C-alpha cells in the first residue's frame, strides 16, 4: 500500500471536524451524552483525527508548533 500524502491526511482531519460539528450542532451536552449513536459517531471521527494526525510527518508538524 502506498503512503498517503500528508495533505490528504490533513484534509481527513478537517473533514472529521466538520462531520463532528454537523452531528452535534443542535445538541447541548446533556442531549449529546444521552444519544449513544451520536456519541459513537463522534468517537469514530475523533479516532480518524488521531490516526491522521499521527501520520503527518514531524517536519510538517514542526512548521506549526502552536498546533497541538
MOPAC internal coordinates of N, CA, C and O (Angstrom, degrees):
PM7 1SCF
backbone

  N    0.0000 0     0.00 0     0.00 0    0    0    0
  C    1.4397 1     0.00 0     0.00 0    1    0    0
  C    1.5318 1   108.89 1     0.00 0    2    1    0
  O    1.2310 1   120.26 1   -50.50 1    3    2    1
  N    1.3093 1   117.10 1   129.50 1    3    2    1
  C    1.4637 1   119.64 1  -179.75 1    5    3    2
  C    1.5299 1   109.63 1   -79.39 1    6    5    3
  O    1.2310 1   120.83 1   -34.26 1    7    6    5
  N    1.3327 1   116.02 1   145.74 1    7    6    5
  C    1.4672 1   119.19 1  -179.50 1    9    7    6
  C    1.5222 1   110.33 1   -69.31 1   10    9    7
  O    1.2310 1   121.23 1   -36.54 1   11   10    9
  N    1.3366 1   115.26 1   143.46 1   11   10    9
  C    1.4610 1   120.15 1   178.03 1   13   11   10
  C    1.5230 1   109.19 1   -80.71 1   14   13   11
  O    1.2310 1   120.86 1   -35.55 1   15   14   13
  N    1.2989 1   115.97 1   144.45 1   15   14   13
  C    1.4498 1   122.03 1   177.33 1   17   15   14
  C    1.5320 1   109.14 1   -61.79 1   18   17   15
  O    1.2310 1   120.62 1   -36.77 1   19   18   17
  N    1.3235 1   116.42 1   143.23 1   19   18   17
  C    1.4649 1   120.36 1  -177.38 1   21   19   18
  C    1.5205 1   111.67 1   -61.90 1   22   21   19
  O    1.2310 1   119.73 1   151.45 1   23   22   21
  N    1.3220 1   118.11 1   -28.55 1   23   22   21
  C    1.4684 1   120.53 1   179.19 1   25   23   22
  C    1.5346 1   110.81 1   -64.53 1   26   25   23
  O    1.2310 1   120.61 1   143.95 1   27   26   25
  N    1.3040 1   116.43 1   -36.05 1   27   26   25
  C    1.4686 1   120.73 1   177.53 1   29   27   26
  C    1.5231 1   109.49 1   -66.88 1   30   29   27
  O    1.2310 1   120.59 1   140.87 1   31   30   29
  N    1.3151 1   116.48 1   -39.13 1   31   30   29
  C    1.4699 1   120.13 1   177.91 1   33   31   30
  C    1.5273 1   111.00 1   -64.41 1   34   33   31
  O    1.2310 1   120.13 1   139.43 1   35   34   33
  N    1.3180 1   117.37 1   -40.57 1   35   34   33
  C    1.4631 1   120.01 1   177.20 1   37   35   34
  C    1.5296 1   109.37 1   -63.74 1   38   37   35
  O    1.2310 1   120.28 1   140.24 1   39   38   37
  N    1.3236 1   117.07 1   -39.76 1   39   38   37
  C    1.4634 1   119.59 1   176.97 1   41   39   38
  C    1.5249 1   110.78 1   -64.43 1   42   41   39
  O    1.2310 1   119.87 1   142.76 1   43   42   41
  N    1.3231 1   117.85 1   -37.24 1   43   42   41
  C    1.4670 1   121.51 1   175.34 1   45   43   42
  C    1.5324 1   110.17 1   -58.44 1   46   45   43
  O    1.2310 1   120.59 1   138.21 1   47   46   45
  N    1.3279 1   116.47 1   -41.79 1   47   46   45
  C    1.4629 1   121.37 1   178.61 1   49   47   46
  C    1.5232 1   110.00 1   -62.90 1   50   49   47
  O    1.2310 1   120.54 1   131.55 1   51   50   49
  N    1.3158 1   116.57 1   -48.45 1   51   50   49
  C    1.4623 1   120.35 1  -179.37 1   53   51   50
  C    1.5288 1   111.66 1   -62.83 1   54   53   51
  O    1.2310 1   120.50 1   140.53 1   55   54   53
  N    1.3197 1   116.64 1   -39.47 1   55   54   53
  C    1.4649 1   120.67 1   178.01 1   57   55   54
  C    1.5313 1   110.95 1   -64.30 1   58   57   55
  O    1.2310 1   120.42 1   138.47 1   59   58   57
  N    1.3155 1   116.80 1   -41.53 1   59   58   57
  C    1.4650 1   120.58 1   179.46 1   61   59   58
  C    1.5273 1   110.83 1   -64.96 1   62   61   59
  O    1.2310 1   120.29 1   140.41 1   63   62   61
  N    1.3301 1   117.05 1   -39.59 1   63   62   61
  C    1.4661 1   120.84 1   177.57 1   65   63   62
  C    1.5234 1   109.93 1   -62.24 1   66   65   63
  O    1.2310 1   120.50 1   134.25 1   67   66   65
  N    1.3247 1   116.64 1   -45.75 1   67   66   65
  C    1.4689 1   120.55 1   178.74 1   69   67   66
  C    1.5242 1   111.01 1   -60.58 1   70   69   67
  O    1.2310 1   120.56 1   137.65 1   71   70   69
  N    1.3135 1   116.53 1   -42.35 1   71   70   69
  C    1.4628 1   120.82 1   179.58 1   73   71   70
  C    1.5219 1   110.75 1   -62.16 1   74   73   71
  O    1.2310 1   119.96 1   135.19 1   75   74   73
  N    1.3171 1   117.68 1   -44.81 1   75   74   73
  C    1.4697 1   121.32 1   177.96 1   77   75   74
  C    1.5266 1   109.81 1   -59.64 1   78   77   75
  O    1.2310 1   120.48 1   136.22 1   79   78   77
  N    1.3206 1   116.68 1   -43.78 1   79   78   77
  C    1.4578 1   120.09 1   179.36 1   81   79   78
  C    1.5269 1   111.18 1   -61.75 1   82   81   79
  O    1.2310 1   120.15 1   138.61 1   83   82   81
  N    1.3224 1   117.33 1   -41.39 1   83   82   81
  C    1.4647 1   120.94 1   178.45 1   85   83   82
  C    1.5289 1   111.43 1   -64.88 1   86   85   83
  O    1.2310 1   120.54 1   137.20 1   87   86   85
  N    1.3248 1   116.58 1   -42.80 1   87   86   85
  C    1.4666 1   120.41 1  -178.87 1   89   87   86
  C    1.5290 1   112.75 1   -65.21 1   90   89   87
  O    1.2310 1   120.33 1   149.65 1   91   90   89
  N    1.3240 1   116.98 1   -30.35 1   91   90   89
  C    1.4654 1   120.33 1  -171.38 1   93   91   90
  C    1.5246 1   114.02 1  -111.60 1   94   93   91
  O    1.2310 1   119.55 1  -177.93 1   95   94   93
  N    1.3046 1   118.47 1     2.07 1   95   94   93
  C    1.4691 1   122.04 1  -172.75 1   97   95   94
  C    1.5256 1   113.28 1   -55.80 1   98   97   95
  O    1.2310 1   119.47 1   139.05 1   99   98   97
  N    1.2937 1   118.61 1   -40.95 1   99   98   97
  C    1.4638 1   121.66 1  -175.04 1  101   99   98
  C    1.5310 1   112.52 1   -96.15 1  102  101   99
  O    1.2310 1   120.26 1  -167.20 1  103  102  101
  N    1.3125 1   117.10 1    12.80 1  103  102  101
  C    1.4629 1   120.48 1  -174.85 1  105  103  102
  C    1.5148 1   111.77 1  -113.20 1  106  105  103
  O    1.2310 1   121.16 1   -35.94 1  107  106  105
  N    1.3208 1   115.39 1   144.06 1  107  106  105
  C    1.4585 1   118.84 1   166.12 1  109  107  106
  C    1.5314 1   106.91 1   -95.31 1  110  109  107
  O    1.2310 1   120.80 1    -2.32 1  111  110  109
  N    1.3119 1   116.08 1   177.68 1  111  110  109
  C    1.4662 1   119.98 1  -174.99 1  113  111  110
  C    1.5248 1   111.65 1   -59.97 1  114  113  111
  O    1.2310 1   120.24 1   137.07 1  115  114  113
  N    1.3199 1   117.14 1   -42.93 1  115  114  113
  C    1.4694 1   120.53 1  -178.19 1  117  115  114
  C    1.5208 1   110.96 1   -62.55 1  118  117  115
  O    1.2310 1   120.48 1   134.66 1  119  118  117
  N    1.3234 1   116.69 1   -45.34 1  119  118  117
  C    1.4710 1   119.59 1   178.50 1  121  119  118
  C    1.5242 1   110.36 1   -62.02 1  122  121  119
  O    1.2310 1   120.72 1   138.20 1  123  122  121
  N    1.3297 1   116.23 1   -41.80 1  123  122  121
  C    1.4551 1   120.28 1   179.02 1  125  123  122
  C    1.5216 1   111.43 1   -59.88 1  126  125  123
  O    1.2310 1   120.26 1   133.90 1  127  126  125
  N    1.3202 1   117.11 1   -46.10 1  127  126  125
  C    1.4658 1   120.20 1  -176.70 1  129  127  126
  C    1.5254 1   112.80 1   -70.11 1  130  129  127
  O    1.2310 1   120.38 1   165.61 1  131  130  129
  N    1.3212 1   116.88 1   -14.39 1  131  130  129
  C    1.4599 1   120.42 1   177.94 1  133  131  130
  C    1.5337 1   113.00 1  -101.85 1  134  133  131
  O    1.2310 1   120.35 1  -175.78 1  135  134  133
  N    1.3119 1   116.93 1     4.22 1  135  134  133
  C    1.4592 1   121.43 1  -179.62 1  137  135  134
  C    1.5314 1   108.94 1  -114.84 1  138  137  135
  O    1.2310 1   121.24 1   -88.35 1  139  138  137
  N    1.2956 1   115.24 1    91.65 1  139  138  137
  C    1.4642 1   121.69 1  -174.22 1  141  139  138
  C    1.5329 1   113.09 1   -58.92 1  142  141  139
  O    1.2310 1   120.60 1   139.90 1  143  142  141
  N    1.3303 1   116.45 1   -40.10 1  143  142  141
  C    1.4654 1   119.55 1  -179.22 1  145  143  142
  C    1.5264 1   111.42 1   -63.97 1  146  145  143
  O    1.2310 1   120.68 1   136.42 1  147  146  145
  N    1.3176 1   116.30 1   -43.58 1  147  146  145
  C    1.4601 1   119.26 1   179.11 1  149  147  146
  C    1.5171 1   110.28 1   -66.56 1  150  149  147
  O    1.2310 1   120.13 1   138.99 1  151  150  149
  N    1.3238 1   117.36 1   -41.01 1  151  150  149
  C    1.4654 1   119.79 1   177.56 1  153  151  150
  C    1.5236 1   110.33 1   -59.36 1  154  153  151
  O    1.2310 1   120.10 1   135.98 1  155  154  153
  N    1.3191 1   117.40 1   -44.02 1  155  154  153
  C    1.4682 1   120.70 1   179.18 1  157  155  154
  C    1.5255 1   111.40 1   -64.36 1  158  157  155
  O    1.2310 1   120.07 1   139.59 1  159  158  157
  N    1.3284 1   117.48 1   -40.41 1  159  158  157
  C    1.4596 1   121.07 1   179.83 1  161  159  158
  C    1.5278 1   111.16 1   -66.20 1  162  161  159
  O    1.2310 1   120.61 1   139.10 1  163  162  161
  N    1.3218 1   116.44 1   -40.90 1  163  162  161
  C    1.4610 1   120.42 1   177.99 1  165  163  162
  C    1.5282 1   109.93 1   -65.82 1  166  165  163
  O    1.2310 1   120.04 1   136.52 1  167  166  165
  N    1.3174 1   117.53 1   -43.48 1  167  166  165
  C    1.4593 1   120.83 1   178.46 1  169  167  166
  C    1.5271 1   110.99 1   -59.45 1  170  169  167
  O    1.2310 1   120.34 1   138.82 1  171  170  169
  N    1.3148 1   116.96 1   -41.18 1  171  170  169
  C    1.4668 1   119.92 1   177.84 1  173  171  170
  C    1.5176 1   110.21 1   -59.94 1  174  173  171
  O    1.2310 1   119.90 1   136.95 1  175  174  173
  N    1.3180 1   117.80 1   -43.05 1  175  174  173
  C    1.4622 1   120.64 1  -179.27 1  177  175  174
  C    1.5220 1   112.00 1   -70.98 1  178  177  175
  O    1.2310 1   119.96 1   148.02 1  179  178  177
  N    1.3121 1   117.69 1   -31.98 1  179  178  177
  C    1.4679 1   120.12 1   173.91 1  181  179  178
  C    1.5316 1   109.23 1   -65.35 1  182  181  179
  O    1.2310 1   120.44 1   143.21 1  183  182  181
  N    1.3130 1   116.76 1   -36.79 1  183  182  181
  C    1.4605 1   121.03 1   176.24 1  185  183  182
  C    1.5286 1   110.46 1   -64.08 1  186  185  183
  O    1.2310 1   120.48 1   137.42 1  187  186  185
  N    1.3288 1   116.68 1   -42.58 1  187  186  185
  C    1.4715 1   120.80 1   176.64 1  189  187  186
  C    1.5272 1   109.87 1   -58.43 1  190  189  187
  O    1.2310 1   120.65 1   136.06 1  191  190  189
  N    1.3366 1   116.37 1   -43.94 1  191  190  189
  C    1.4614 1   120.79 1   179.42 1  193  191  190
  C    1.5257 1   110.40 1   -60.57 1  194  193  191
  O    1.2310 1   120.44 1   132.33 1  195  194  193
  N    1.3200 1   116.77 1   -47.67 1  195  194  193
  C    1.4623 1   120.61 1  -179.23 1  197  195  194
  C    1.5118 1   113.06 1   -62.69 1  198  197  195
  O    1.2310 1   120.70 1   135.97 1  199  198  197
  N    1.3303 1   116.26 1   -44.03 1  199  198  197
  C    1.4657 1   120.08 1   179.74 1  201  199  198
  C    1.5219 1   111.10 1   -64.01 1  202  201  199
  O    1.2310 1   120.69 1   135.14 1  203  202  201
  N    1.3243 1   116.29 1   -44.86 1  203  202  201
  C    1.4652 1   119.69 1  -179.54 1  205  203  202
  C    1.5268 1   110.76 1   -65.89 1  206  205  203
  O    1.2310 1   120.49 1   136.80 1  207  206  205
  N    1.3280 1   116.66 1   -43.20 1  207  206  205
  C    1.4688 1   120.58 1  -178.74 1  209  207  206
  C    1.5236 1   111.21 1   -62.66 1  210  209  207
  O    1.2310 1   120.39 1   143.52 1  211  210  209
  N    1.3198 1   116.87 1   -36.48 1  211  210  209
  C    1.4665 1   119.44 1  -178.45 1  213  211  210
  C    1.5167 1   112.35 1   -70.43 1  214  213  211
  O    1.2310 1   120.31 1   167.23 1  215  214  213
  N    1.3237 1   117.02 1   -12.77 1  215  214  213
  C    1.4650 1   120.49 1  -178.47 1  217  215  214
  C    1.5321 1   113.30 1  -107.67 1  218  217  215
  O    1.2310 1   120.40 1  -175.17 1  219  218  217
  N    1.3271 1   116.84 1     4.83 1  219  218  217
  C    1.4663 1   119.91 1   172.99 1  221  219  218
  C    1.5303 1   106.13 1   -78.92 1  222  221  219
  O    1.2310 1   119.97 1   -52.99 1  223  222  221
  N    1.3095 1   117.65 1   127.01 1  223  222  221
  C    1.4722 1   120.07 1  -176.53 1  225  223  222
  C    1.5288 1   112.77 1   -56.54 1  226  225  223
  O    1.2310 1   121.12 1   -33.74 1  227  226  225
  N    1.3291 1   115.46 1   146.26 1  227  226  225
  C    1.4701 1   120.86 1  -179.93 1  229  227  226
  C    1.5228 1   111.82 1   -59.76 1  230  229  227
  O    1.2310 1   120.16 1   147.94 1  231  230  229
  N    1.3061 1   117.30 1   -32.06 1  231  230  229
  C    1.4691 1   119.50 1   178.97 1  233  231  230
  C    1.5246 1   110.74 1   -63.87 1  234  233  231
  O    1.2310 1   120.54 1   142.99 1  235  234  233
  N    1.3025 1   116.58 1   -37.01 1  235  234  233
  C    1.4697 1   121.15 1   177.82 1  237  235  234
  C    1.5222 1   109.65 1   -73.57 1  238  237  235
  O    1.2310 1   120.26 1   137.27 1  239  238  237
  N    1.3267 1   117.11 1   -42.73 1  239  238  237
  C    1.4706 1   121.04 1   178.71 1  241  239  238
  C    1.5229 1   110.12 1   -59.01 1  242  241  239
  O    1.2310 1   120.47 1   141.37 1  243  242  241
  N    1.3309 1   116.71 1   -38.63 1  243  242  241
  C    1.4606 1   121.88 1  -178.58 1  245  243  242
  C    1.5233 1   113.61 1   -64.88 1  246  245  243
  O    1.2310 1   120.12 1   160.31 1  247  246  245
  N    1.3217 1   117.38 1   -19.69 1  247  246  245
  C    1.4614 1   121.02 1   178.99 1  249  247  246
  C    1.5285 1   112.21 1   -75.00 1  250  249  247
  O    1.2310 1   120.60 1   163.22 1  251  250  249
  N    1.3348 1   116.46 1   -16.78 1  251  250  249
  C    1.4769 1   120.92 1   179.60 1  253  251  250
  C    1.5308 1   109.07 1  -133.70 1  254  253  251
  O    1.2310 1   120.22 1  -112.49 1  255  254  253
  N    1.3355 1   117.19 1    67.51 1  255  254  253
  C    1.4687 1   119.75 1  -175.54 1  257  255  254
  C    1.5274 1   113.71 1   -63.61 1  258  257  255
  O    1.2310 1   119.64 1   163.11 1  259  258  257
  N    1.3321 1   118.29 1   -16.89 1  259  258  257
  C    1.4599 1   120.69 1   179.56 1  261  259  258
  C    1.5322 1   112.61 1   -75.56 1  262  261  259
  O    1.2310 1   120.49 1   166.86 1  263  262  261
  N    1.3360 1   116.67 1   -13.14 1  263  262  261
  C    1.4612 1   121.09 1   179.06 1  265  263  262
  C    1.5162 1   108.62 1   -92.91 1  266  265  263
  O    1.2310 1   120.56 1   -61.07 1  267  266  265
  N    1.3388 1   116.54 1   118.93 1  267  266  265
  C    1.4755 1   118.63 1  -179.43 1  269  267  266
  C    1.5297 1   112.52 1   -66.52 1  270  269  267
  O    1.2310 1   120.10 1   180.00 1  271  270  269

